[in-house]
Amino acid sequence: MPVTQSDIDALNAAIRQGERMVRFADGKTVEYRSVAELKSARDDALQQLAAESGCTRPRITKLYHAGRGFD
């Protein structure tokens, strides 16, 4: 079964909410043993989606802030 962006979105939503059960768009429900296992599944799905699209690795954007901030 190919991985879709909606699958990854469902995994990310579950991670944000601290849930271990994920309901995907096709109606399939999966319960993970821990949030760490859920994050691992998300990372695997990202790699699979990148491989299917022909990209060698997923794009990562890092934001940096330099300065003193507000006083």
Secondary structure in CASP SS format (residue, H / E / C, confidence):
PFRMAT SS
TARGET T0000
AUTHOR 0000-0000-0000
METHOD secondary structure of the structure
MODEL  1
M C 1.00
P C 1.00
V C 1.00
T C 1.00
Q H 1.00
S H 1.00
D H 1.00
I H 1.00
D H 1.00
A H 1.00
L H 1.00
N H 1.00
A H 1.00
A H 1.00
I H 1.00
R H 1.00
Q H 1.00
G C 1.00
E C 1.00
R C 1.00
M E 1.00
V E 1.00
R E 1.00
F C 1.00
A C 1.00
D C 1.00
G C 1.00
K C 1.00
T E 1.00
V E 1.00
E E 1.00
Y C 1.00
R C 1.00
S C 1.00
V H 1.00
A H 1.00
E H 1.00
L H 1.00
K H 1.00
S H 1.00
A H 1.00
R H 1.00
D H 1.00
D H 1.00
A H 1.00
L H 1.00
Q H 1.00
Q H 1.00
L H 1.00
A H 1.00
A H 1.00
E H 1.00
S H 1.00
G C 1.00
C C 1.00
T C 1.00
R C 1.00
P C 1.00
R C 1.00
I C 1.00
T C 1.00
K C 1.00
L C 1.00
Y C 1.00
H C 1.00
A C 1.00
G C 1.00
R C 1.00
G C 1.00
F C 1.00
D C 1.00
END
